[in-house]
Amino acid sequence: MKKNLLLLIISSLSIISLEAQKVTTDYDTSVDFKKFKTYAWLAPGDSILNRHRADKPFGDYVMYYANQELKSRGMLMDTVQPDAIFIFFTSVEEYTTYSQSPTLSVGVGVGGPGYYAYGAAPVAGGKITATTKEDGILKYVMHSTETGTVVWSGMVEKEFKMSDDVAALIGEVATKIFKKYPLKKL
């Protein structure tokens, strides 16, 4: 019985940790992705290809890790006549959670036949702690230059802290997104 309860608790915790990172993808099933041999990047909100943006400090990492994934699937970068255009979107929302430590109380109880009285008063504890975290979204969108339509998109939502190694985190989630790309690695 205790063993089953322990397994139930462990499996519940692992399900909760899996929900903290959600990867979703969508693609046009009628498209032959083998025809996409070349690609280029269009920076979000820009008309100039591959320009560094101050509001996207990790944009170079976002493109670098995606380039590694696309290269491993046989695609080459071509900024002159690409078969596909990739755009990425990022969003980070900071939020604060508050927790309170347990309160220590002292109480007195009096009882007798047919009655009971109790009183308690807090004497220590109750410290409030604020924790700041970020909820981040990374999304890649692939457009066909032939049709001008979106043919694939992949996105991940992840909770993290800015004190984490954000570059490594981007690499981790980019790999997970492109795992769901219709073409497998060569």
N, C-alpha and C positions, 0 to 999 in steps of 0.2 A: 504494500500500500504506500509506504513512504517513498519507495523507488518510483512508483508511478506518479506520485505527486511532484517529486523532484523533476522528472522528465517533462511533466506538463508545464511547470514553471519555466524551465530552460527553453522549451519550444515557444512559449508565449513571449519570452524576452527576445528570442531571435526573430520572431515575426515583427515585434515592435521595432527592432533595429533595422529590419528590411524596409519597413514603411518610411523610415527617415530619408530614404533615397529612392525616388521613383523615376524610372526611365520609361519614356513613351516614344514610339515612332509611328509614322504613318507614311505610306507610299502608294503610288499608282500601280496597281497590279498588272495593268495592261502594258506597261513600259518595259522594254528590254534594257536592263541596266548594263549589259555587256557592251552596248554601243557607245557608252560614255567613256572615252579614252582620255580626254583632257578637261581641265577645269580652271577657273580663275575665282578670285575672291572679290566681292564688292563689300567694302566696309559699310556697316549699317549707317544709314543717314547721309552717306557721302556719295559723290559722283566721281571721286578719284580713287582708283584701285589701290589697295594695300597701304593707305596712309595711316600713320600712328595717330591715335586720338587720345587727348589728355583725360577724357571722361571714360576711357576704356583702358585702364592701366595694365590689365592682363590680356589685352586683345592679341598681342603677339603670341602668347602661350596658347590661346584658344585656336589660333590658326596653325601654329606649329604642330600641336598634337593631332589636329585634324589632317594636316598634310601628311604626317607619318601614317595615319590610318588609310588615307586615300592612296598613297604610294604603295602600301602593302597590298592593295587591291588592283594594282596595275594602272592607276591613273597618273597622268603627268600634268604639271601646271603649265598652262599656255594662256598668257594674258592677251594674245592677239586674236585668236579664233578658237575659244574654248567650246567644248560640247555642253558644258554645264557651268553655271554660276552658283557659287556658295555664298551665303550671307549668314552671319551669326548674330544672335541677340543675347544680351546678358542683363540680368536684373538682380540686385541685391537689396533686401529689405532688412534693416536692423530692428530687432525688438528686444525688450527686456522682460525677464521673468523674475518674480519675487518669491522667496521662500522664507518661512519663519521657523526658527529652531523650536524644539519642544519647550514648553513652559513648565517649570517646577512649581508645584503648588503644595501648600501645607493645609491640611484639613483636620477637623475635629468632628467626631460623631458621637452622639449620645442616643442611647436606646433603652427601652424598657418594655414591659408587657404592653403590647398594643400600640406603641409609638416608636418613631425613630426620627432623629433630627441630625442634619449634617451641614457643615459649613466649610468652605475652602477659600483660600486667598493666594494669588500668585505671589511668589517671592523671588524668582529668578528665571532667566531664559527669555524666550520670545524675541531673540535678535532677528531682524529682517535683513536678508541678503539679496542683493540685486545681481543678476547674471545677464550679460549682454551676449546675444548670438545673432547670427545673420542667416537669413533664408535666401539661398541663391538659386537662380534659374540660368541654365545655359541651353541655348537652342541653336541648332544648325538647320538651314533650309537650303534645298538644292533646286535650282530652276533649270529647265532644259532651254538651251539657246535656240533650238530648232522650233519648239512650240511656244516658248515664252511662259510655260506653266510650271507650277510647283510639282515636282515628281517625287520628292522625298523630304521628310523632316524628322528630326530626332531631338528630344529634349530631356533634360534631367532637372529635378528639383532636389536640393540638398541643403541640410542645415549644417552650418560650420561656424567657426570663430575666425576672426581676422588674424588671430595669433597662430592659426594653423599654417602649414606650408601650402599656400594657395596655388602655386604653380604645379606642385605635385598633385593636388586635388583636382585641378583642371585636367591633367593628364589621365588621372584615374577615371573621371566621369566621361571624358571624350572617348576613351577606349570602350566604356560600357555603352555609350550611345552608338558608336560605329559597329559594335558587335551585332546590332540589329539592322545594319545596312544590308540591302538585298544581295550584294555580292560578298562572298567570303574572301578571306585573305588568300593570296596565291601561295 
